[in-house]
Amino acid sequence: MKVLIADDHEVVREGLKQMLTDEFGPITFGEASTASQALERVRKEKWNLMLLDINMPGRNGLEALGELKKLRPRLPVLVLSMLAETEYAQRAFKAGAAGYLNKGSVSRELIDAVNKALSGGRYVTPALAEVLAAGLSQNADGRPHEILSDRELEVMKLIAAGRSVKEIAVALSLGEKTVFTYRARMLEKVGLKSDVDMARYALRHQLVD
């Protein structure tokens, strides 16, 4: 079995490799620390499974996921992240993920998710199932940020966390003008007027700690 792990933290990659090897025996692993590296490895090689982090330098995992699925439609991709399931799991599934796991609780769930993904299914944790069920009964108009693109949501979180436009541009490998453009779109879409409003909104909806 060939498994590609895309995560910018070496200790996380090593931990995942150990868990999978303990369960499945010898595996050929590939590693990537950025989304661009992951895309390049998917273009050049064939994999049975991919573990993909969302929050990596440059392009985030969700942005890359759509392109990954175009390159290899049948490649099962499990998304692992520290980011809240409530905001990112649905986006991951819409982009083609075979499962979404929170890094804080990865253990037996990872093995179950891998088995499910390799069999062609989608893995949903019990906690996420409750979130998805609750979301079906909510009025979408009550959560304006859900209409934001993945990149817009990411920029919103960084602004709300107190990062400057210059810092955001560096962190996401974007031009400062592009960040300002995303900011303007967010304010208009969500109906806010300032960065302070954005921070309050993000806290209220638990988009930032």
Protein Blocks (a to p, Z undefined) as FASTA:
>chain_A
ZZddddfbfklmmmmmmmmmmmnopadddddfbfklmmmmmmmpccfbdcddfbdghjaf
klmmmmmmmmmmmlccddddfbdfklmmmmmmmnopabdcdfklgcklmmmmmmmmmnop
acddfklmmmmmmmmmpcfklmmmlmpcfklmmmmmmmmnopafklmmmmnopafklmmm
mmmmmmmmnopabfklmmmmmmmnopaZZ
